[in-house]
Every structure is written in C-alpha cells, then in structure tokens.
Amino acid sequence: MSFAAGVGTRAPASRARAARVSALRGGAGRGRGRQDEPRGAGPRVPPRREEFRPRPRPRPGPARPAPRARPRARAGHSVRRPGPGCLPVGSARGRPARMQAPHKEHLYKLLVIGDLGVGKTSIIKRYVHQNFSSHYRATIGVDFALKVLHWDPETVVRLQLWDIAGQERFGNMTRVYYREAMGAFIVFDVTRPATFEAVTKWKNDLDSKLSLPNGKPVSVVLLANKCDQGKDVLINNGLKMDQFCKEHGFVGWFETSAKENINIDEASRCLVKHILANECDLMESIEPDIVKPHLTSPKIVSCSSCAKS
Ligand SMILES: Nc1nc2c(ncn2[C@@H]2O[C@H](COP(=O)(O)OP(=O)(O)OP(=O)(O)O)[C@@H](O)[C@H]2O)c(=O)[nH]1
C-alpha cells in the first residue's frame, strides 16, 4: 500500500459508526481532529483528500567553496591583510567601500639564552605574564611564550619567546632551537661574574649556528639581570659595557630586573626596532622578479660558478 492511501482518509462505515457513538454519548466532539464536525446526523462533507507530495530534495550541486583561511604569518615573516572594518565594493548597505590603512603583522622568533639561573624564565614571566617568583625551577630543554605588541596603529608584532635552558649550553640541541630565530637576548647575572664571562661563549655559539638569510648575524641585546641586588660592579662603567657590545656585535645592553620590572620592555623594544630595520634591509636586498634590459653594459653575474662559464 502506498503512503498516499493512508493519509487523510477513513472508511465511510467507520465514520458513520463514530458519529453514532458520538451522538449516543451526547459528547462535545472530543477526540483528535474532529471538533469541526457537526454533532449528530446531517449532511456530511467528505474530508478533503490530501495528496502526498514528496518534499523536493536538495539537488546535488557543486560543493560550496570552503571559507578561505586567514593569512597567517610564519616566524620571521609578515603578512598584510585589510583592516577588519573593510567593506567590499558595492556592499549590501549601498555605501561605498571604506578604505583603511593596511594592517601589518610580524611574527618573530626570539631566543633567550644565558647560563643557568641568570633569570631567563623570570624575565619572560615578567614580560608576558607580569609576575615574578623567587622560587627557582630549572628549565628543561626549551619553553615558549608569546607576547603581542601593538607597535603602532597599523602594526602588530608577535614575539615567540624561546626560553632555552641554561644547561643546554653549547649542546647539540641549540642548533635546532636557534633555527629561524630573528633575534636574541643573552642574559647574565650581575651578582655572578662567571655568567658574564660566559656571555661571549653564548654569542659565539649563536653566531656560528644562526644567521639571517643575507648572511648577517641576528640582532642580539645583552641583559645584565638582577640589577635590584645592587651588585653592579661589573657594569658600573657604562662606557666599558658600550665598548664590549661594539666589539662583540650586540645591538645594545640593559640593566634589568625581573623582580622589580626594570628595563624589560625597553630592552624588548630595542631588539624589535633592530629586527624591523633588518627586515627592511632584507626586503630591499631581494631583487624583484623583473628582467631589465641592459642596453649598454653586460649583466654582472654575482654567482661565482656562473661567472666561470
Ligand atoms: N633578585 C632577583 N632575583 C631574580 C631575578 N630574576 C630571577 N631571579 C631569581 O633567580 C633564580 C633563577 O631564575 P630563573 O628565571 O629560573 O633562571 P633561568 O635563567 O631561567 O634558569 P634555567 O632555566 O636553569 O636556565 C630564581 O630564584 C629567580 O627568582 C631578578 O631580577 N632579581
């Protein structure tokens, strides 16, 4: 039996029987879907036969395109994307599309290195989470934190901070941890001269394993931490420290205290400023993919193997 036959129909005999029962009961038409019927005998309008019409099924059509993923930046790369309030041309509201300044995002991997217990984790904690603990727990391997800087109204800088355990000093793993970093802090403890002596070793290790795509060393800022301890004999001669930084290729140095929150923001701004400048240099050094006609002089070939042919 088809489904159509069973919907909205009832045998006339059973209907008459139901009406008789209803009349005998003197009922008020209780029952499902029967309240519009006149009570007792009388001319009856046959119930409308409802036709079963299957619902139109959605036709298989071309799959809707998946929503486009937002552009994401890899460490050391930047993306430009339109501002969030940017309306498309000819929007539903009929207003012309608003023009907004392009939004620039940078993601930089930064290393924080230095001897055991100099305060690397504490500096990151202070910078990212605004807290400090005097409890010491040695880092094992590497730890990460993310800091977002609203550099200017059009620029956001995301810093991926890699807190590398002091015990990793010159180990094989540092080569892996250093990969693709754009800058570094080298930290020493002003109360322990040995940690300052290790600074040059950390710097040499870094320079031997990491460089920018143009071959230049990455920017490094030197942090003389725990300056709240008052034992700044090592760095009370600022001129000597300036000289030291120049000789060893640091872009700057700061007396810091994770405990008292001294100079951590300033040191970071200094490092980011140098990284941004380096990135500008890198962009300029990349030749655009355009063939320039050299009408007068032959093309100078910079690749040594090509020059031989
Ligand atoms: N007084 C003072 N103590 C600090 C400061 N920064 C860190 N400390 C203390 O120094 C100890 C070591 O700090 P950490 O931040 O764990 O040092 P770390 O360099 O990360 O150590 P590793 O993970 O072993 O490499 C902790 O007890 C901190 O509380 C500071 O600025 N001033």
The ligand as an ORCA input file, in Angstrom:
! r2SCAN-3c Opt
* xyz 0 1
  N      66.701     39.317     42.889
  C      66.387     38.848     41.702
  N      66.236     37.519     41.502
  C      65.936     37.073     40.294
  C      65.751     37.932     39.188
  N      65.479     37.194     38.114
  C      65.470     35.926     38.501
  N      65.738     35.834     39.808
  C      65.825     34.595     40.600
  O      66.876     33.794     40.076
  C      66.540     32.415     40.128
  C      66.691     31.787     38.756
  O      65.755     32.380     37.899
  P      65.230     31.666     36.557
  O      64.403     32.658     35.871
  O      64.624     30.368     36.858
  O      66.599     31.427     35.806
  P      66.853     30.750     34.368
  O      67.929     31.517     33.725
  O      65.600     30.602     33.641
  O      67.414     29.329     34.795
  P      67.497     27.963     33.888
  O      66.114     27.624     33.496
  O      68.090     26.944     34.798
  O      68.396     28.214     32.755
  C      65.123     32.339     40.680
  O      65.168     32.046     42.045
  C      64.581     33.732     40.472
  O      63.633     34.079     41.419
  C      65.898     39.341     39.416
  O      65.774     40.176     38.542
  N      66.228     39.735     40.693
*
